[in-house]
């Protein structure tokens, strides 16, 4: 049901302007549960609250909006964790990639010691730094090495490392893309989550404000219109 309500509300969620999008100020699971609790609590007060301007549609929208938010949260967390896993894999693999790069450059400088033209190419590869440069260097070293493989075989270099460098370059490129995606705060999954939260919060706030107004002298009913998380935190 969560996916169905998410799909049904997606256009409305996406239509929320960026300037009006709220960042959750409490855990989504707790906010969603409080919204569900409010929906149950307010059932006995619908007549009183509609009298002061809360539309029946606002009450009816709470559960579908909770479902949509929970689904959006799950989608973002799945995306987030997969990217976090990519970052962890990058951290584990990048030292290996750097070691291979350094080993190949060292071998190339010796193998090409009588070829200034090739040494200049190695020097150019060695310039630069950073993750993107590491990926490109592995690819460039593989290509340069294969084009001059006899010189490398003459110094007993294991030329299968040229294929390893090419494969590692491709794999590390994919990991870097995933890792960078995790660091982008405005990724689409998070934006949708925040907008789904905003949509539900608007309905929750409207009901709570009306409840506080109507029951300001009735503490037994008033208590249900406050966030227990915000009171206790």
C-alpha positions as CSV (number, residue, x, y, z in Angstrom):
1,X,0.0,0.0,0.0
2,X,2.9,2.4,0.7
3,X,4.1,2.1,-2.9
4,X,0.6,2.8,-4.2
5,X,0.1,5.8,-2.1
6,X,3.6,7.0,-3.0
7,X,2.9,6.7,-6.7
8,X,-0.5,8.4,-6.2
9,X,1.0,11.4,-4.4
10,X,4.3,11.6,-6.3
11,X,3.2,14.5,-8.6
12,X,2.0,16.5,-5.6
13,X,5.2,15.8,-3.8
14,X,7.4,16.8,-6.7
15,X,5.4,20.0,-7.2
16,X,6.4,21.4,-3.8
17,X,8.8,24.3,-4.5
18,X,12.4,23.9,-3.3
19,X,12.0,27.1,-1.2
20,X,9.1,25.6,0.7
21,X,10.7,22.2,1.3
22,X,11.4,21.4,4.9
23,X,14.3,19.4,6.3
24,X,13.1,16.9,8.9
25,X,13.9,18.0,12.5
26,X,13.2,14.6,14.0
27,X,13.7,11.0,12.9
28,X,11.3,10.0,10.1
29,X,10.1,6.9,11.9
30,X,9.2,8.8,15.0
31,X,7.5,11.6,12.9
32,X,5.5,9.1,10.9
33,X,4.4,7.3,14.0
34,X,3.3,10.6,15.7
35,X,1.4,11.4,12.5
36,X,-0.3,8.0,12.7
37,X,-1.1,8.6,16.4
38,X,-2.5,12.0,15.6
39,X,-4.8,10.5,12.9
40,X,-6.2,8.2,15.5
41,X,-6.5,10.8,18.3
42,X,-8.2,13.3,16.1
43,X,-11.0,11.0,14.9
44,X,-13.1,11.9,17.9
45,X,-12.6,15.6,17.3
46,X,-13.2,15.8,13.6
47,X,-16.5,17.6,14.0
48,X,-15.0,20.2,16.3
49,X,-11.9,20.7,14.1
50,X,-13.8,21.0,10.8
51,X,-15.8,23.7,12.4
52,X,-12.7,25.9,12.8
53,X,-11.6,25.3,9.2
54,X,-9.8,22.0,8.9
55,X,-11.1,20.2,5.8
56,X,-12.2,16.6,6.0
57,X,-9.7,15.9,3.2
58,X,-6.9,16.9,5.5
59,X,-7.8,14.1,7.9
60,X,-8.3,11.6,5.1
61,X,-4.9,12.5,3.6
62,X,-2.8,11.6,6.7
63,X,-2.5,7.9,6.2
64,X,-1.7,8.0,2.5
65,X,0.9,10.8,3.2
66,X,2.5,8.7,5.9
67,X,2.7,5.8,3.5
68,X,4.3,8.0,0.9
69,X,6.8,9.4,3.3
70,X,7.8,6.0,4.6
71,X,8.3,4.7,1.1
72,X,10.3,7.8,0.1
73,X,12.5,7.3,3.2
74,X,13.1,3.7,2.5
75,X,14.1,4.5,-1.1
76,X,16.5,7.2,0.0
77,X,18.0,5.0,2.7
78,X,18.5,2.1,0.2
79,X,20.2,4.5,-2.2
80,X,22.2,6.0,0.6
81,X,23.5,2.8,2.0
82,X,24.4,1.4,-1.4
83,X,26.5,4.5,-2.0
84,X,28.0,4.3,1.5
85,X,29.1,0.7,0.7
86,X,30.7,2.0,-2.5
87,X,32.6,4.5,-0.4
88,X,33.8,1.8,1.9
89,X,34.9,-0.3,-1.0
90,X,36.7,2.7,-2.5
91,X,38.6,3.2,0.7
92,X,39.6,-0.4,0.7
93,X,40.6,-0.6,-3.0
94,X,42.2,2.8,-3.7
95,X,45.4,2.0,-1.8
96,X,45.8,-1.2,-4.0
97,X,45.1,0.9,-7.1
98,X,47.7,3.5,-6.0
99,X,50.3,0.8,-5.3
100,X,49.7,-0.7,-8.8
101,X,50.0,2.8,-10.4
102,X,53.3,3.4,-8.6
103,X,54.7,0.0,-9.5
104,X,53.9,0.4,-13.2
105,X,55.3,3.9,-13.3
106,X,58.5,2.6,-11.7
107,X,58.8,-0.2,-14.2
108,X,58.0,2.0,-17.1
109,X,60.7,4.5,-16.2
110,X,63.3,1.7,-16.2
111,X,62.0,-0.1,-19.3
112,X,61.8,3.2,-21.3
113,X,65.1,4.6,-20.0
114,X,66.5,4.7,-23.5
115,X,63.3,6.3,-25.0
116,X,62.9,9.9,-24.1
117,X,59.7,10.1,-26.0
118,X,58.1,7.4,-23.9
119,X,59.6,8.8,-20.7
120,X,57.9,12.1,-21.4
121,X,54.6,10.2,-21.6
122,X,55.2,8.5,-18.3
123,X,56.1,11.9,-16.8
124,X,52.8,13.4,-18.1
125,X,50.9,10.5,-16.5
126,X,52.6,11.1,-13.2
127,X,51.4,14.7,-13.1
128,X,48.3,15.5,-11.2
129,X,46.6,14.0,-8.2
130,X,43.2,13.1,-6.8
131,X,40.8,10.3,-7.3
132,X,39.9,11.1,-10.9
133,X,43.5,11.3,-11.8
134,X,44.2,7.9,-10.3
135,X,41.5,6.3,-12.4
136,X,42.8,8.0,-15.6
137,X,46.4,7.2,-14.8
138,X,45.6,3.4,-14.5
139,X,43.9,3.5,-17.9
140,X,46.7,5.5,-19.5
141,X,49.4,3.2,-18.1
142,X,47.6,0.2,-19.5
143,X,47.3,1.7,-22.9
144,X,50.9,2.9,-23.0
145,X,52.2,-0.4,-21.6
146,X,50.4,-2.6,-24.2
147,X,51.7,-0.3,-27.0
148,X,55.2,-1.0,-25.8
149,X,54.9,-4.5,-24.3
150,X,58.2,-5.9,-25.7
151,X,60.2,-3.3,-23.7
152,X,58.3,-4.3,-20.5
153,X,58.7,-8.0,-21.2
154,X,62.5,-7.4,-21.5
155,X,62.6,-6.3,-17.9
156,X,60.5,-9.3,-16.8
157,X,57.4,-7.2,-15.8
158,X,54.3,-9.3,-15.4
159,X,52.4,-7.8,-18.3
160,X,49.1,-9.2,-17.0
161,X,49.2,-6.2,-14.7
162,X,48.4,-4.0,-17.7
163,X,45.0,-5.8,-17.9
164,X,44.6,-5.5,-14.2
165,X,45.2,-1.7,-14.4
166,X,42.5,-1.4,-17.1
167,X,40.0,-3.4,-15.2
168,X,40.8,-1.6,-12.0
169,X,40.4,1.8,-13.7
170,X,36.9,0.8,-14.9
171,X,35.8,-0.6,-11.5
172,X,37.2,2.4,-9.6
173,X,35.4,4.8,-11.9
174,X,32.1,3.1,-11.1
175,X,32.9,3.2,-7.3
176,X,33.8,6.9,-7.5
177,X,30.6,7.8,-9.3
178,X,28.6,6.0,-6.6
179,X,30.7,7.6,-3.8
180,X,30.3,11.1,-5.2
181,X,26.5,10.5,-5.5
182,X,26.4,9.8,-1.8
183,X,28.0,13.2,-1.1
184,X,25.6,15.1,-3.2
185,X,23.1,16.5,-0.7
186,X,20.6,17.4,-3.4
187,X,20.3,13.9,-4.9
188,X,16.8,13.1,-6.1
189,X,15.9,10.5,-3.6
190,X,16.7,12.8,-0.6
191,X,14.9,15.7,-2.3
192,X,11.7,13.5,-2.7
193,X,12.0,12.3,0.9
194,X,12.2,15.9,2.1
195,X,9.2,17.0,0.0
196,X,7.2,14.0,1.2
197,X,8.0,15.0,4.7
198,X,6.9,18.6,3.9
199,X,3.6,17.4,2.5
200,X,2.7,15.3,5.6
201,X,4.0,18.0,8.0
202,X,1.7,20.6,6.5
203,X,-1.3,18.4,7.2
204,X,-0.1,17.4,10.7
205,X,0.6,21.0,11.6
206,X,-2.8,22.1,10.4
207,X,-4.6,19.5,12.6
208,X,-2.3,20.2,15.6
209,X,-2.8,24.0,15.5
210,X,-6.6,23.6,15.3
211,X,-6.5,21.1,18.1
212,X,-4.5,23.4,20.3
213,X,-6.9,26.3,19.5
214,X,-10.1,24.3,20.2
215,X,-9.0,22.4,23.3
216,X,-6.9,25.1,25.0
217,X,-8.9,24.7,28.1
218,X,-9.3,20.9,27.9
219,X,-5.9,19.3,28.9
220,X,-7.2,15.8,28.4
221,X,-7.8,16.4,24.7
222,X,-5.1,19.1,24.2
223,X,-2.2,16.7,25.1
224,X,-2.9,14.7,21.9
225,X,-2.1,17.7,19.7
226,X,1.5,18.0,20.9
227,X,4.6,16.2,19.6
228,X,5.8,14.0,22.4
229,X,9.2,13.7,20.7
230,X,9.6,17.5,20.7
231,X,8.4,17.7,24.4
232,X,10.8,14.9,25.5
233,X,13.9,15.9,23.4
